[in-house]
Amino acid sequence: MAAEFEIALQDAVPPLVLALDVGSTASRGMIYDAHGRPAGRRAKVAHGFTVAPDGTSVIDPDQVLEELSSIVDGSAKPRKDQQALVDTARKIDAVRRRRRRS
């Protein structure tokens, strides 16, 4: 996106949305404000797939969960009006704990 549309996180208008994308080369995260403007900095964590002899590609779900957790943890220091970010981080942590128990 063009730099003129990016704003500092403290200038973002609530409510805020954290968009997460698990792509073919990386997991990415970005915060958007109520006007749809990217706020703060984009987070990106590169990953790779394991390719089996038959050509199927697989990625470890625990790896993806860890990537998304690191993106959520590093995206912003939540303020009171950023409760959605806190809730998302808690949900990801709960999924991670459930996966470890099974």
C-alpha positions, 0 to 999 in steps of 0.5 A: 500500500502507498505510504500516504495511507499508513498512519501511526498506531496512536492515530488510528480510529477505533475500532481496530481490526487485526487481519491475519494471512497465512500465505504460501511463503509467510504469515502476515498481520496488519492492523486497520482502523475504522477507516480501513487505513493500515495502522502501525507496522506490518508483521511478517514471519516467513515459513516453508512447506514440507513436500512429500514424494507424491508432490503434496505440500504440508505445513506444521499447524503448530508452526503456523499457530506459533507464527500467528501468536508472534504476530499478535504479540508483536503487532501492538501494545494494546490500549483499552480501546484495542480490546479486540487485539487482546481477545484475539491473542487470548483465543490463539493462546487457548487453541495452543494450550488445547493442541498441546494437551491432545 
